[in-house]
Amino acid sequence: MRTADWDEPEGVVLRLAQRAELDARYGRDDHEPGPKPTAADIDVYLIAVDDESGDAIACGALRRLEDGVAEIKRMYVRPENRGSGVATAVLRALENEAVSHGWRTLRLETGTEQPDAIRFYTREGYHEIDLFGYYVDSDLSVCFERSL
């Protein structure tokens, strides 16, 4: 796991792969309410790399929402690396980063067409909350939170 710049090419490739997967799941490309994350508003961006090949295989980011609260953005694991534990490793690393920044609450939005993500976050101790922020009026969003 390593810290990366938002615009680093390996991270861009991972986020484009995530976008293509979500476009396919939703059958459209307008499935994300609110502004897309940018280098200007992402506080932490992590990339997981394969120990053997050195290839980037997963990513996740944190965006500060308010004092003590951050949002998980762009959690993604390449399909061929799912089930390996890398998603949990990225999530734990993001949680550790959040604590180091003084953020004791993490929130996230996932989608109705992502039951695997819903199961993952529930299994990892996140509980469903009311839609927040840009997601309040979204019929595609499911939001979660965890106190650290």
N, CA, C and O of each residue as an XYZ file, in Angstrom:
592
protein
N       0.863     -1.166      0.000
C       0.000      0.000      0.000
C       0.905      1.223      0.000
O       1.904      1.291      0.717
N       0.522      2.182     -0.825
C       1.311      3.407     -0.828
C       0.406      4.605     -1.060
O      -0.656      4.499     -1.673
N       0.850      5.733     -0.561
C       0.175      6.993     -0.817
C       0.513      7.427     -2.235
O       1.640      7.250     -2.697
N      -0.462      7.988     -2.913
C      -0.258      8.401     -4.303
C      -0.871      9.769     -4.540
O      -1.744     10.212     -3.793
N      -0.405     10.426     -5.583
C      -1.047     11.651     -6.044
C      -2.296     11.265     -6.828
O      -2.297     10.264     -7.544
N      -3.346     12.048     -6.696
C      -4.614     11.772     -7.365
C      -4.454     11.597     -8.871
O      -5.122     10.756     -9.472
N      -3.581     12.378     -9.478
C      -3.433     12.348    -10.935
C      -2.359     11.382    -11.427
O      -2.041     11.367    -12.615
N      -1.808     10.591    -10.542
C      -0.797      9.605    -10.929
C      -1.394      8.623    -11.950
O      -2.515      8.153    -11.754
N      -0.681      8.309    -13.022
C      -1.235      7.456    -14.089
C      -1.810      6.122    -13.608
O      -2.875      5.722    -14.078
N      -1.144      5.424    -12.690
C      -1.679      4.136    -12.221
C      -3.030      4.303    -11.541
O      -3.921      3.469    -11.703
N      -3.180      5.377    -10.783
C      -4.450      5.647    -10.128
C      -5.533      6.012    -11.123
O      -6.681      5.590    -10.982
N      -5.176      6.783    -12.115
C      -6.133      7.155    -13.165
C      -6.644      5.907    -13.872
O      -7.840      5.791    -14.138
N      -5.749      4.974    -14.180
C      -6.144      3.724    -14.851
C      -7.122      2.936    -13.981
O      -8.115      2.415    -14.487
N      -6.852      2.846    -12.684
C      -7.766      2.130    -11.780
C      -9.140      2.802    -11.751
O     -10.166      2.124    -11.813
N      -9.159      4.111    -11.658
C     -10.450      4.818    -11.597
C     -11.211      4.722    -12.908
O     -12.440      4.666    -12.902
N     -10.511      4.703    -14.023
C     -11.190      4.511    -15.310
C     -11.792      3.111    -15.408
O     -12.886      2.944    -15.948
N     -11.090      2.111    -14.891
C     -11.623      0.742    -14.883
C     -12.862      0.673    -13.998
O     -13.844      0.019    -14.350
N     -12.821      1.345    -12.851
C     -13.985      1.381    -11.972
C     -15.166      2.043    -12.694
O     -16.295      1.553    -12.650
N     -14.884      3.136    -13.338
C     -15.935      3.869    -14.057
C     -16.579      2.997    -15.136
O     -17.803      2.966    -15.264
N     -15.769      2.300    -15.898
C     -16.298      1.430    -16.952
C     -17.170      0.327    -16.357
O     -18.225      0.007    -16.904
N     -16.735     -0.252    -15.242
C     -17.524     -1.300    -14.593
C     -18.867     -0.751    -14.109
O     -19.904     -1.389    -14.292
N     -18.847      0.430    -13.494
C     -20.088      1.009    -12.993
C     -21.007      1.452    -14.126
O     -22.225      1.304    -14.023
N     -20.446      1.992    -15.198
C     -21.261      2.350    -16.365
C     -22.000      1.117    -16.883
O     -23.176      1.191    -17.241
N     -21.301     -0.013    -16.919
C     -21.914     -1.257    -17.395
C     -23.003     -1.739    -16.431
O     -24.067     -2.177    -16.867
N     -22.741     -1.661    -15.134
C     -23.733     -2.114    -14.159
C     -25.008     -1.284    -14.212
O     -26.113     -1.819    -14.118
N     -24.849      0.019    -14.361
C     -26.002      0.916    -14.330
C     -26.596      1.159    -15.711
O     -27.699      1.695    -15.823
N     -25.884      0.775    -16.755
C     -26.379      0.972    -18.106
C     -26.392      2.424    -18.541
O     -27.090      2.794    -19.486
N     -25.617      3.245    -17.849
C     -25.522      4.667    -18.180
C     -24.292      5.253    -17.485
O     -23.702      4.626    -16.605
N     -23.922      6.451    -17.891
C     -22.714      7.040    -17.316
C     -22.990      8.196    -16.358
O     -22.064      8.913    -15.977
N     -24.239      8.385    -15.967
C     -24.574      9.475    -15.043
C     -25.098      8.937    -13.715
O     -26.145      9.368    -13.232
N     -24.377      8.008    -13.139
C     -24.820      7.328    -11.931
C     -24.209      7.894    -10.652
O     -24.436      7.345     -9.574
N     -23.443      8.972    -10.745
C     -22.824      9.539     -9.547
C     -23.360     10.942     -9.284
O     -23.081     11.868    -10.045
N     -24.133     11.099     -8.201
C     -24.605     12.435     -7.849
C     -23.445     13.296     -7.343
O     -22.468     12.782     -6.798
N     -23.565     14.590     -7.529
C     -22.581     15.513     -6.988
C     -21.314     15.603     -7.809
O     -21.158     14.915     -8.818
N     -20.413     16.461     -7.364
C     -19.160     16.654     -8.103
C     -18.233     15.460     -7.965
O     -18.147     14.841     -6.905
N     -17.558     15.152     -9.025
C     -16.580     14.063     -8.988
C     -15.362     14.526     -8.193
O     -15.018     15.707     -8.219
N     -14.711     13.603     -7.490
C     -13.525     13.987     -6.736
C     -12.412     14.485     -7.663
O     -12.290     14.049     -8.808
N     -11.617     15.400     -7.141
C     -10.485     15.954     -7.884
C      -9.267     16.020     -6.970
O      -9.372     15.816     -5.760
N      -8.129     16.302     -7.554
C      -6.905     16.463     -6.762
C      -7.071     17.563     -5.721
O      -6.444     17.513     -4.662
N      -7.905     18.550     -6.011
C      -8.093     19.671     -5.098
C      -8.887     19.305     -3.847
O      -8.732     19.954     -2.813
N      -9.741     18.268     -3.922
C     -10.558     17.953     -2.743
C     -10.338     16.565     -2.156
O     -11.030     16.179     -1.214
N      -9.400     15.821     -2.690
C      -9.046     14.523     -2.104
C      -7.850     14.728     -1.185
O      -6.802     15.223     -1.602
N      -8.027     14.339      0.069
C      -6.977     14.536      1.068
C      -5.997     13.377      1.144
O      -4.819     13.571      1.445
N      -6.484     12.171      0.870
C      -5.656     10.962      0.936
C      -6.035     10.073     -0.236
O      -7.217      9.847     -0.494
N      -5.045      9.573     -0.938
C      -5.286      8.610     -2.009
C      -4.270      7.489     -1.856
O      -3.063      7.730     -1.825
N      -4.769      6.267     -1.762
C      -3.915      5.100     -1.579
C      -4.056      4.149     -2.755
O      -5.139      3.981     -3.315
N      -2.947      3.535     -3.113
C      -2.931      2.507     -4.153
C      -2.279      1.256     -3.570
O      -1.209      1.323     -2.965
N      -2.937      0.122     -3.759
C      -2.367     -1.172     -3.374
C      -1.706     -1.774     -4.599
O      -2.254     -1.728     -5.700
N      -0.525     -2.337     -4.401
C       0.206     -2.959     -5.506
C       0.428     -4.431     -5.218
O       0.575     -4.843     -4.067
N       0.449     -5.215     -6.285
C       0.723     -6.641     -6.193
C       2.179     -6.836     -5.769
O       3.087     -6.247     -6.356
N       2.394     -7.658     -4.756
C       3.747     -7.883     -4.234
C       4.694     -8.457     -5.272
O       5.881     -8.130     -5.281
N       4.182     -9.303     -6.138
C       5.048     -9.963     -7.121
C       5.272     -9.119     -8.369
O       6.410     -8.930     -8.797
N       4.195     -8.613     -8.950
C       4.318     -7.904    -10.225
C       4.568     -6.405    -10.069
O       5.099     -5.756    -10.971
N       4.176     -5.861     -8.910
C       4.275     -4.424     -8.709
C       3.150     -3.641     -9.368
O       3.143     -2.411     -9.337
N       2.187     -4.362     -9.971
C       1.065     -3.707    -10.638
C       0.079     -3.118     -9.624
O      -0.142     -3.694     -8.558
N      -0.501     -1.987     -9.958
C      -1.544     -1.386     -9.134
C      -2.805     -2.234     -9.253
O      -3.275     -2.500    -10.359
N      -3.360     -2.665     -8.106
C      -4.512     -3.570     -8.142
C      -5.735     -3.041     -7.408
O      -6.827     -3.591     -7.551
N      -5.565     -1.980     -6.625
C      -6.694     -1.453     -5.856
C      -6.387     -0.027     -5.429
O      -5.234      0.405     -5.399
N      -7.466      0.698     -5.095
C      -7.274      2.075     -4.645
C      -8.418      2.485     -3.733
O      -9.443      1.811     -3.635
N      -8.209      3.600     -3.078
C      -9.232      4.210     -2.238
C      -8.780      5.594     -1.828
O      -7.583      5.877     -1.765
N      -9.747      6.457     -1.549
C      -9.429      7.844     -1.222
C     -10.297      8.330     -0.072
O     -11.315      7.726      0.266
N      -9.864      9.442      0.520
C     -10.624     10.122      1.556
C     -10.784     11.587      1.182
O      -9.844     12.246      0.739
N     -12.007     12.078      1.374
C     -12.312     13.494      1.154
C     -12.942     14.020      2.446
O     -13.941     13.483      2.922
N     -12.353     15.064      2.999
C     -12.885     15.666      4.223
C     -14.255     16.270      3.947
O     -14.448     16.983      2.962
N     -15.199     15.976      4.831
C     -16.542     16.543      4.710
C     -16.750     17.712      5.674
O     -17.249     18.769      5.290
N     -16.360     17.502      6.922
C     -16.517     18.514      7.972
C     -15.589     18.116      9.115
O     -14.924     17.083      9.037
N     -15.536     18.906     10.155
C     -14.668     18.564     11.274
C     -14.974     17.156     11.773
O     -16.114     16.846     12.119
N     -13.961     16.319     11.807
C     -14.096     14.978     12.342
C     -14.720     13.956     11.411
O     -14.865     12.793     11.789
N     -15.095     14.360     10.197
C     -15.814     13.466      9.286
C     -15.176     13.506      7.902
O     -14.882     14.575      7.367
N     -14.968     12.321      7.335
C     -14.465     12.216      5.964
C     -15.295     11.193      5.203
O     -15.986     10.360      5.789
N     -15.208     11.282      3.890
C     -15.939     10.371      3.005
C     -14.952      9.489      2.252
O     -13.944      9.968      1.731
N     -15.252      8.213      2.202
C     -14.474      7.277      1.398
C     -14.917      7.434     -0.054
O     -16.109      7.399     -0.360
N     -13.955      7.604     -0.926
C     -14.226      7.744     -2.358
C     -13.352      6.756     -3.136
O     -12.239      6.428     -2.724
N     -13.870      6.307     -4.236
C     -13.140      5.534     -5.241
C     -12.456      4.265     -4.710
O     -11.346      3.924     -5.117
N     -13.152      3.575     -3.788
C     -12.670      2.244     -3.395
C     -12.876      1.334     -4.600
O     -13.984      1.218     -5.124
N     -11.810      0.701     -5.023
C     -11.906     -0.175     -6.193
C     -10.812     -1.228     -6.132
O      -9.667     -0.945     -5.779
N     -11.195     -2.453     -6.486
C     -10.261     -3.565     -6.618
C     -10.478     -4.184     -7.990
O     -11.612     -4.459     -8.382
N      -9.407     -4.398     -8.709
C      -9.525     -5.060    -10.012
C     -10.252     -6.398     -9.824
O     -10.004     -7.101     -8.844
N     -11.141     -6.752    -10.748
C     -11.926     -7.991    -10.591
C     -11.072     -9.226    -10.325
O     -11.451    -10.070     -9.513
N      -9.933     -9.347    -10.988
C      -9.094    -10.536    -10.807
C      -8.417    -10.596     -9.439
O      -7.842    -11.625     -9.082
N      -8.477     -9.507     -8.669
C      -7.866     -9.484     -7.341
C      -8.902     -9.505     -6.215
O      -8.543     -9.462     -5.038
N     -10.165     -9.571     -6.571
C     -11.208     -9.610     -5.555
C     -11.171    -10.958     -4.833
O     -10.839    -11.987     -5.421
N     -11.516    -10.927     -3.562
C     -11.487    -12.137     -2.752
C     -10.119    -12.428     -2.165
O      -9.943    -13.441     -1.489
N      -9.152    -11.567     -2.409
C      -7.786    -11.792     -1.933
C      -7.497    -11.114     -0.601
O      -6.445    -11.340     -0.003
N      -8.425    -10.284     -0.132
C      -8.205     -9.525      1.093
C      -7.692     -8.118      0.853
O      -7.545     -7.345      1.800
N      -7.419     -7.774     -0.391
C      -6.868     -6.446     -0.671
C      -7.887     -5.340     -0.382
O      -7.495     -4.253      0.043
N      -9.165     -5.585     -0.598
C     -10.174     -4.562     -0.296
C     -10.167     -4.230      1.192
O     -10.216     -3.061      1.572
N     -10.107     -5.246      2.021
C     -10.056     -5.018      3.463
C      -8.783     -4.281      3.842
O      -8.810     -3.407      4.709
N      -7.673     -4.617      3.209
C      -6.411     -3.936      3.492
C      -6.493     -2.458      3.125
O      -6.021     -1.610      3.881
N      -7.082     -2.140      1.979
C      -7.239     -0.737      1.575
C      -8.154     -0.014      2.555
O      -7.855      1.102      2.980
N      -9.263     -0.645      2.913
C     -10.204     -0.015      3.838
C      -9.545      0.260      5.185
O      -9.709      1.346      5.740
N      -8.810     -0.701      5.712
C      -8.133     -0.503      7.008
C      -7.082      0.601      6.905
O      -6.929      1.399      7.830
N      -6.374      0.649      5.809
C      -5.380      1.711      5.615
C      -6.068      3.077      5.556
O      -5.561      4.048      6.118
N      -7.210      3.160      4.886
C      -7.960      4.415      4.844
C      -8.452      4.799      6.239
O      -8.397      5.969      6.618
N      -8.927      3.828      6.994
C      -9.376      4.105      8.359
C      -8.219      4.613      9.219
O      -8.397      5.546     10.003
N      -7.051      4.019      9.083
C      -5.880      4.480      9.833
C      -5.498      5.903      9.439
O      -5.156      6.722     10.293
N      -5.558      6.188      8.144
C      -5.282      7.546      7.668
C      -6.298      8.531      8.245
O      -5.938      9.636      8.650
N      -7.556      8.127      8.279
C      -8.605      8.998      8.813
C      -8.301      9.356     10.269
O      -8.366     10.524     10.652
N      -7.976      8.365     11.061
C      -7.663      8.610     12.473
C      -6.470      9.557     12.592
O      -6.474     10.459     13.431
N      -5.459      9.357     11.763
C      -4.272     10.213     11.832
C      -4.583     11.669     11.448
O      -3.854     12.584     11.830
N      -5.661     11.874     10.696
C      -6.096     13.227     10.326
C      -7.125     13.792     11.314
O      -7.578     14.926     11.156
N      -7.489     13.010     12.320
C      -8.477     13.470     13.297
C      -9.911     13.245     12.883
O     -10.826     13.804     13.487
N     -10.123     12.430     11.857
C     -11.474     12.115     11.414
C     -11.914     10.827     12.105
O     -11.339      9.765     11.869
N     -12.909     10.919     12.937
C     -13.378      9.770     13.712
C     -14.638      9.143     13.145
O     -15.105      8.118     13.643
N     -15.194      9.755     12.102
C     -16.366      9.206     11.430
C     -16.068      9.128      9.942
O     -15.618     10.096      9.329
N     -16.327      7.961      9.375
C     -16.201      7.791      7.932
C     -17.574      7.509      7.362
O     -18.337      6.710      7.905
N     -17.878      8.177      6.259
C     -19.123      7.952      5.532
C     -18.768      7.536      4.112
O     -17.652      7.758      3.641
N     -19.724      6.938      3.452
C     -19.523      6.576      2.053
C     -20.855      6.409      1.371
O     -21.890      6.197      2.002
N     -20.795      6.509      0.070
C     -21.952      6.248     -0.774
C     -21.568      5.138     -1.729
O     -20.494      5.151     -2.330
N     -22.461      4.186     -1.855
C     -22.322      3.168     -2.886
C     -23.663      3.125     -3.602
O     -24.535      3.950     -3.331
N     -23.835      2.192     -4.496
C     -25.048      2.225     -5.295
C     -25.925      0.999     -5.162
O     -25.498     -0.060     -4.700
N     -27.148      1.176     -5.577
C     -28.142      0.108     -5.508
C     -27.761     -1.086     -6.381
O     -28.201     -2.206     -6.121
N     -26.954     -0.860     -7.407
C     -26.532     -1.949     -8.295
C     -25.171     -2.524     -7.901
O     -24.495     -3.151     -8.717
N     -24.778     -2.309     -6.659
C     -23.498     -2.803     -6.158
C     -23.697     -3.627     -4.884
O     -23.179     -3.269     -3.826
N     -24.444     -4.727     -4.981
C     -24.714     -5.523     -3.782
C     -23.433     -6.079     -3.143
O     -23.383     -6.281     -1.930
N     -22.411     -6.322     -3.948
C     -21.141     -6.800     -3.405
C     -20.511     -5.749     -2.499
O     -19.962     -6.088     -1.450
N     -20.582     -4.484     -2.887
C     -20.052     -3.402     -2.052
C     -20.879     -3.251     -0.779
O     -20.328     -3.043      0.301
N     -22.183     -3.354     -0.905
C     -23.060     -3.254      0.263
C     -22.726     -4.362      1.261
O     -22.624     -4.102      2.460
N     -22.556     -5.581      0.782
C     -22.179     -6.699      1.669
C     -20.823     -6.447      2.312
O     -20.647     -6.676      3.508
N     -19.871     -5.979      1.525
C     -18.522     -5.737      2.030
C     -18.538     -4.711      3.162
O     -18.003     -4.974      4.239
N     -19.140     -3.557      2.933
C     -19.127     -2.515      3.959
C     -19.899     -2.945      5.202
O     -19.492     -2.631      6.320
N     -20.998     -3.653      5.020
C     -21.753     -4.153      6.174
C     -20.893     -5.132      6.973
O     -20.832     -5.051      8.200
N     -20.244     -6.038      6.288
C     -19.356     -7.015      6.947
C     -18.214     -6.325      7.697
O     -17.759     -6.817      8.729
N     -17.757     -5.196      7.181
C     -16.622     -4.490      7.769
C     -17.021     -3.488      8.851
O     -16.193     -2.690      9.291
N     -18.280     -3.526      9.281
C     -18.697     -2.723     10.425
C     -19.355     -1.397     10.106
O     -19.581     -0.590     11.008
N     -19.667     -1.155      8.850
C     -20.362      0.067      8.463
C     -21.861     -0.189      8.535
O     -22.327     -1.281      8.209
N     -22.612      0.816      8.960
C     -24.069      0.659      9.041
C     -24.734      1.666      8.111
O     -24.247      2.777      7.902
N     -25.857      1.237      7.567
C     -26.576      2.086      6.625
C     -27.124      3.316      7.350
O     -27.633      3.223      8.467
N     -27.008      4.464      6.692
C     -27.516      5.728      7.231
C     -28.398      6.389      6.174
O     -28.459      5.950      5.026
N     -29.071      7.444      6.588
C     -29.841      8.228      5.629
C     -28.889      8.802      4.587
O     -27.716      9.049      4.869
N     -29.402      9.009      3.394
C     -28.605      9.637      2.349
C     -28.151     11.005      2.838
O     -28.903     11.717      3.504
N     -26.911     11.367      2.503
C     -26.352     12.633      2.973
C     -25.787     13.430      1.800
O     -25.543     12.894      0.719
N     -25.588     14.711      2.042
C     -24.924     15.575      1.069
C     -25.559     15.526     -0.313
O     -26.775     15.651     -0.464
N     -24.710     15.343     -1.315
C     -25.159     15.331     -2.708
C     -26.059     14.135     -3.032
O     -26.708     14.117     -4.078
N     -26.102     13.156     -2.157
C     -26.828     11.915     -2.434
C     -28.283     11.950     -1.945
O     -29.039     11.014     -2.207
N     -28.679     13.001     -1.249
C     -29.986     13.059     -0.593
C     -31.143     12.721     -1.535
O     -32.070     12.014     -1.138
N     -31.105     13.198     -2.737
C     -32.221     12.969     -3.659
C     -31.956     11.857     -4.672
O     -32.702     11.709     -5.639
N     -30.910     11.084     -4.457
C     -30.540     10.043     -5.414
C     -31.337      8.764     -5.179
O     -31.439      8.279     -4.052
N     -31.895      8.232     -6.251
C     -32.586      6.936     -6.138
C     -31.625      5.781     -6.420
O     -32.037      4.621     -6.406
N     -30.359      6.081     -6.673
C     -29.348      5.052     -6.932
C     -28.391      4.852     -5.768
O     -27.574      3.932     -5.794
N     -28.477      5.696     -4.750
C     -27.478      5.705     -3.684
C     -27.919      4.950     -2.440
O     -29.097      4.914     -2.086
N     -26.926      4.347     -1.788
C     -27.055      3.756     -0.469
C     -25.858      4.284      0.317
O     -24.722      4.181     -0.147
N     -26.099      4.850      1.508
C     -25.014      5.448      2.274
C     -24.747      4.682      3.566
O     -25.646      4.087      4.161
N     -23.486      4.718      3.975
C     -23.016      3.999      5.153
C     -22.129      4.900      5.990
O     -21.622      5.919      5.521
N     -21.952      4.494      7.260
C     -21.102      5.242      8.169
C     -20.478      4.287      9.178
O     -21.028      3.229      9.487
N     -19.319      4.688      9.680
C     -18.667      3.940     10.764
C     -17.919      4.926     11.639
O     -17.231      5.818     11.141
N     -18.058      4.761     12.948
C     -17.274      5.529     13.901
C     -15.982      4.773     14.159
O     -15.991      3.559     14.361
N     -14.893      5.484     14.151
C     -13.579      4.857     14.364
C     -13.108      5.066     15.792
O     -12.024      4.610     16.157
